[in-house]
Amino acid sequence: MSGSDSDQRETPTPARSECEFYHAMDFPDGESVAGVWDIRGQFDQYIGHYPISGKTVLDVGTASGFLAFEAEKRGARVTAIDALRATEFERVPFAGSLHQTDRCAWAARMAKWHQGIKNGFWFARRKYASNVEMVYLPLAELPFWGRRFDVVIAGAIIEHLANPVPVLADLAAIANEAVIIAFTPVDDTDDQIMRTMNDWSNPRYDYTWWSLSRGLYRRVFANVGFDVEFVTSVARFVGTEPPPAPATREHAHPTIIARRRAGAVLETFHIHDNAHAVLHERTDATLARQRRGGLRALRRVVPAMLRSLRRAIPGRLRSLRREIRFWASAIRAHDNADAALRKHALSFTTPPGEGQYAISIYCHRMSAGAAVELDVQIDSGAVGIGFNEPTLSRSPSEEILIRAEDGRKKVRIVLAEAMPRAVLAVRNVSGNGKSQGTVFSVDNF
């Protein structure tokens, strides 16, 4: 992939004198190395005792690799990533700092240190006879990497990022199961804030940026479909000063375990080719007012829709569908369909005929007992709502029938078995007639 380096070929082991180590390590041959931090014997509590055996794990910001090697010892299949270039490290600005006055000289100095950290990883990998995969990848490339992992671990790196919130979202996007932000300062407040670390007044600590609040972590992870737990972890700071070395100091910081919510993740909202639908703003007004809002929204896209129809009269329904889907792009966004449907409603008309589908909501990572709740009203006819396999050949849930006379109601659809992918379908069950209605919201649990 462009922008990364994942060459795993055998290369000469660096000499120990050419290595830097961020964490202290003990090797199988009895040799040990000192590091800035020492968490030997404490890895399990450092990651909140989260089970990783048999899972794929990504160690983000691995440095000399301690967390990656410890995860591998516990039966995980581990990939580690770190900065590709030293210039990716960000610094708080100070007028007299080398970073501010001579960026090239600073980069050269950082490159030397960074190479020592890289050497430390490869030295330790050989010592452990490890199979950890190493990839040098800028964090900005994570969304475009194309890989996913069961568990993503980021140990003590969030405070070193100038813009940490997008990185949290990017880590969540590639985690199937959990994100573990290990051993990081957290402000103990439910307010959604970031606070400067060390008040940005001392250039000695220009590598620490922000402390995020408990409330902000909860909000960011909730936005992307994760629930958060905070546990306490401990590490010993040794330091890098020459002898006499400072006394070892033990520090306690929260470890944040963000678990992907069980149940449906709404992935794609699909309007079937032979159905008509209008997306409109959702309000707390009456259904009539909501329809007027839908008409106002529709007027904004009618000119573009007409242009498409004039260009492709034979395929006018397909063109209409494309325009509708363009207007409905917000609810088709990956992992954000449910949030968007809290702001919008979707009115639909099915074609006449038993079993004609109007809407399919594609869901993934569905566990047994997962439930989705819809707020819906049928104006004419009747529809059935239930889970199907992607091929629509089998229904792994009860289909709930909603008729016009039922009025507006909320229905809860429960999946009977675990499925990697399922389709929540709305289909016409009104015999030879057609059905009309509105889906006001979709909430996943």
Summary of the structure (lengths in Angstrom):
residues: 445
radius of gyration: 27.0
end to end distance: 36.2
largest distance: 88.5
contacts: 1426
relative contact order: 0.10
helix: 30%
strand: 33%
